[in-house]
Amino acid sequence: MGRSTVARPKEFDPDIALDRALELFWEKGYEATSMADLVQHLGIGRASLYATFGSKHDLYLKALDRYLLKVDPNPLEFLSRPGPALPLVRALVERYAQDAVCDAKRRGCMIVNAAIERLPEDRLVARRIEMAWDGLEAALAAALHRAQAQGELASDKDPRALARFVFVFLQGLRVVAKAAPDPDRVHDAAKEALAVLG
């Protein structure tokens, strides 16, 4: 009678490992994170790491997906809340500004970091960034159209162009805050952006 083979259970929880990989990539970036760093930080053997997640690049893409799901604020959900729309857009700008000055580790936004580090060559990363940024811009535009329809935004404002301005401002804010997180600079810039909204 032949010996039955039973699949060995994984020695680690892939979800926890992915969260740890996310933290490491977010902290150090893609290039500065080696497979040896990942093995040490995750406490997983190299063979198990490859077998579960694939290459370092595959793991990085999974970490970006996890970041978008768990960490980055969901603008569509936030900006679609019922009631006045303009205060929601203003609150989003204020939240980004507050997050920027409270980032003690100066990790910034992992999506912005990925855009700076990986684009334009990495098309798989680019696709994720484009989807995230298109979603934010579309959510802002929808909220500003709603604000205009409700009489909160002046009729001479172009909601789509204004959404693009706010979107670009928010991404620039994240870059500047990571490089030089001067609270006065961030709050003064946010105040001017809010003034444009009216």
Helices and strands as residue ranges (DSSP letters): H 14-28, H 35-42, H 46-53, H 56-70, H 75-79, H 86-101, H 110-118, H 123-149, H 159-179, H 183-197
